Amino acid sequence: MTDHFQFTLNATDGKARTGVIQTPRGDIRTPAFMPVGTAATVKAMLPESVAATGADILLGNTYHLMLRPTAERIDRLGGLHKFMNWDKPILTDSGGFQVMSLSDLRRLTEEGVTFKSHIDGSKHHLTPERSMEIQKLLGSDIVMCFDECPALPADRKRIAQSMELSMRWAARSRDAFGDRPGHALFGIQQGGLDEDLRGQSAEALRAIEFDGYAVGGLAVGEGQDAMFGVLDFAPDQLPVDKPRYLMGVGKPDDIVGAVKRGIDMMDCVLPSRSGRTGQVFTRRGVVNIKNARHADDPRPLDEGCTCPACSNYSRAYLHHVFRAQEMISGMLLTWHNLHYFQDIMAGMREAIAEGVFAAWETDFHAKRALGDIEPL
C-alpha cells in the first residue's frame, strides 16, 4: 500500500477515462461514485454493506459534522474513519455549499461566512482556514477547498464575483492545508455556465496547484442540457494528469454523460434518498415500489442484479414492507440503489479499458428506454 497520493490514468476512450487513485487507505478505481455519508453514516446502511456494493470511497460533510458531533470530538475519538468504522478513503466537502443552501442569516465577507446552525440556531464562522482545520481534525484523505457556490440562474457579474472570491479562498485553503503527505487537496472550478469564466477559474487553480480538481457550481438547478453543455468544455480546461470530480451528480444518465465528457469522480445522495422513499433505479429505468401493481409480483426488482434485495426478496415483499413503513424497506432499497450505481461504474471502467465505451453507452440507454415491463 502506498504512503502517498497518486493518480494513474490507465486508458481513455474518447474523452472517457479510467484509472486508479492510490491513497494510503486504499485504491480508488475511476470513474468512481462516492456514496454520501453526510453525518458519518450512509443512511440505512452499515459501513461493511456499503463496501460490499463496490464503493472504494465515501463522502463526509464538513458542515454537518462541525455542528454535530463537532470535528474536535471526532478527533478526540480517533478520527472519522475510526468513528464511523470505515477504513477506506474518505473525501470531505468544504461546507461551503451547505452554508449557502441550508443556513439562515448568512453574512458573506472576504474573510468567510458567518451563519446560524439549522439545528439549534447557534452562530458559527467558517473561513478557508477553519474549513481546512475541520477537515484535518476529521482525518479526511481528500480535502476540498472552501468555496462559494451561487445558485443558478444568476447574472454574469454575480457569477464572476463569486468565482473570483472562490479563487482567493482557494489560495488561502492551499496555504492553510500545508504539506500533508498521504492527504490530498482538491481545488474547485467555478464560473457558472460561462466558458470564459470557467477558463479563468481553471487557470487560477492550475497556478496554485492541487492534487485534483472539481467542477463545482453545477447540479444546482440548471438542468441536464446546460450541465452537459458546461461539461463539454470544463474538464478539458483542467489538468489531464489529475482526477476530475463533478460535485453532487447525479442520476444514472447524468453519471454516464459526465464520464463520457471526461469526469473521474462523482457523488450524490440520490441512491440512498430515493431508496428511503421507494424509488428504485434498475437497468430498465426507475421503479416506484409503492405502486399497487407490485403487490402480487414475484419477480426481483432487477433480474440482472446480485444485491441482497434482488437475490432474496420479491417485488411483492418489498412493496409490502414499504407500505408497512418497516425499516427493512429503506435498508434493502438503498442497498440495491448503491449496488446498481457501483455496477454502472464497473461497467464503464471495463468498457473504457476495452475501448468499447460508445457501444456500452448505447446499450445502457437502450435498456433504460425499454422501461419496466409489467408481469404477465
Number of C-alpha atoms within 10 A of each C-alpha: 9 12 13 14 19 19 19 15 15 12 15 18 17 14 15 25 25 25 21 18 19 20 22 17 21 17 19 21 23 27 31 30 29 24 26 26 22 19 19 23 20 22 20 21 18 16 18 12 16 22 18 15 19 19 24 23 27 24 26 27 19 28 25 20 23 22 16 14 12 16 24 15 17 23 17 11 12 13 18 23 19 13 16 16 13 19 16 18 23 24 24 26 25 27 26 22 20 16 22 19 12 13 16 14 12 17 12 14 10 10 13 20 18 19 21 18 18 14 10 8 12 10 12 13 15 22 22 28 19 16 27 27 17 25 27 20 20 29 23 25 23 23 28 29 30 31 31 29 24 20 17 16 12 11 9 14 9 12 24 20 13 18 26 19 18 27 27 16 23 26 20 18 28 22 14 15 22 10 11 11 10 16 21 21 24 26 33 29 31 31 30 31 23 15 17 13 19 25 19 19 23 27 17 18 24 16 9 15 17 18 18 24 25 25 25 22 27 26 19 17 12 15 11 16 10 15 20 18 14 20 24 17 15 26 26 16 17 23 17 12 12 18 27 28 27 27 18 19 22 20 16 20 16 17 25 20 19 26 28 23 22 27 28 27 23 25 21 21 19 21 26 26 19 17 25 22 16 20 20 23 26 22 22 17 16 13 17 16 26 18 11 13 14 22 17 14 18 13 15 18 27 23 11 12 17 15 20 13 24 21 14 10 15 20 22 20 21 27 23 19 17 20 16 10 12 12 12 14 25 24 19 20 31 30 25 27 24 29 26 25 24 22 17 20 25 17 17 26 24 14 20 25 18 12 16 14 23 16 10 16 17 10 12 18 15 13 14 16 12 11 14 16 7 8 10 4
